[in-house]
Amino acid sequence: MLESHVIPNIHPDVLPAMLGAGEIGDVKSLGIVETINAISSILIGDICAKASNVELLEIRIARGLGGKGFVLITGEISSVKMAIQTAQTEMAESNLITSYSVIASPHKDIAKILF
């Protein structure tokens, strides 16, 4: 199935996150949202970036994931939780989020493993 979607006023951090071109600084807490397709990953990244004071680390889509994707965000734990909760609320009807997790204080070397 082929889908399309227009995101009005897309957050400026979404495209660098899709390219994996953003700077990875201090990962205070880590939010991970898994989605069922590429478009939903991009939408979730945009929603999270607009919903709270979080930094989009990466939006990984499709390649090697069977069409699925996931979004990695960081920030203060409360901001990460709020961003993910907002995404869940906005995407509730579509059931596009398959799972999510928040890690409060990931090991300082987590960036070496993920990126």
TAUR-V960792 format. One record per residue. N is the residue number from 1. RES is the residue in three letters. SS is DSSP state (~ for helix, > for strand, _ for the rest). PHI is phi in whole degrees, 0 to 359 (* if undefined). Layout:
n=[N | N]
res=[RES | RES]
ss=[SS | SS]
phi=[PHI | PHI]
This chain:
n=[1 | 2 | 3 | 4 | 5 | 6 | 7 | 8 | 9 | 10 | 11 | 12 | 13 | 14 | 15 | 16 | 17 | 18 | 19 | 20 | 21 | 22 | 23 | 24 | 25 | 26 | 27 | 28 | 29 | 30 | 31 | 32 | 33 | 34 | 35 | 36 | 37 | 38 | 39 | 40 | 41 | 42 | 43 | 44 | 45 | 46 | 47 | 48 | 49 | 50 | 51 | 52 | 53 | 54 | 55 | 56 | 57 | 58 | 59 | 60 | 61 | 62 | 63 | 64 | 65 | 66 | 67 | 68 | 69 | 70 | 71 | 72 | 73 | 74 | 75 | 76 | 77 | 78 | 79 | 80 | 81 | 82 | 83 | 84 | 85 | 86 | 87 | 88 | 89 | 90 | 91 | 92 | 93 | 94 | 95 | 96 | 97 | 98 | 99 | 100 | 101 | 102 | 103 | 104 | 105 | 106 | 107 | 108 | 109 | 110 | 111 | 112 | 113 | 114 | 115]
res=[MET | LEU | GLU | SER | HIS | VAL | ILE | PRO | ASN | ILE | HIS | PRO | ASP | VAL | LEU | PRO | ALA | MET | LEU | GLY | ALA | GLY | GLU | ILE | GLY | ASP | VAL | LYS | SER | LEU | GLY | ILE | VAL | GLU | THR | ILE | ASN | ALA | ILE | SER | SER | ILE | LEU | ILE | GLY | ASP | ILE | CYS | ALA | LYS | ALA | SER | ASN | VAL | GLU | LEU | LEU | GLU | ILE | ARG | ILE | ALA | ARG | GLY | LEU | GLY | GLY | LYS | GLY | PHE | VAL | LEU | ILE | THR | GLY | GLU | ILE | SER | SER | VAL | LYS | MET | ALA | ILE | GLN | THR | ALA | GLN | THR | GLU | MET | ALA | GLU | SER | ASN | LEU | ILE | THR | SER | TYR | SER | VAL | ILE | ALA | SER | PRO | HIS | LYS | ASP | ILE | ALA | LYS | ILE | LEU | PHE]
ss=[_ | _ | _ | _ | _ | _ | _ | _ | _ | _ | _ | _ | ~ | ~ | ~ | ~ | ~ | ~ | ~ | _ | _ | _ | _ | _ | _ | _ | _ | _ | _ | > | > | > | > | > | > | _ | _ | ~ | ~ | ~ | ~ | ~ | ~ | ~ | ~ | ~ | ~ | ~ | ~ | ~ | ~ | _ | _ | _ | > | > | > | > | > | > | > | _ | _ | _ | _ | _ | _ | _ | > | > | > | > | > | > | _ | _ | ~ | ~ | ~ | ~ | ~ | ~ | ~ | ~ | ~ | ~ | ~ | ~ | ~ | ~ | _ | ~ | ~ | ~ | _ | _ | > | > | > | > | > | > | > | _ | _ | _ | _ | _ | _ | ~ | ~ | ~ | ~ | ~ | _]
phi=[* | 260 | 237 | 216 | 202 | 252 | 254 | 288 | 54 | 300 | 297 | 296 | 274 | 292 | 297 | 300 | 293 | 293 | 274 | 67 | 258 | 283 | 284 | 260 | 262 | 285 | 264 | 290 | 217 | 235 | 250 | 232 | 235 | 262 | 234 | 271 | 205 | 297 | 300 | 295 | 296 | 293 | 299 | 297 | 302 | 296 | 299 | 298 | 296 | 277 | 279 | 205 | 278 | 237 | 248 | 283 | 275 | 196 | 241 | 260 | 230 | 57 | 311 | 74 | 243 | 64 | 90 | 284 | 203 | 210 | 240 | 244 | 231 | 219 | 154 | 297 | 306 | 294 | 291 | 296 | 298 | 296 | 298 | 292 | 297 | 297 | 298 | 299 | 296 | 291 | 255 | 303 | 292 | 272 | 53 | 270 | 270 | 269 | 194 | 206 | 207 | 232 | 250 | 296 | 223 | 295 | 305 | 299 | 269 | 301 | 296 | 296 | 282 | 282 | 241]
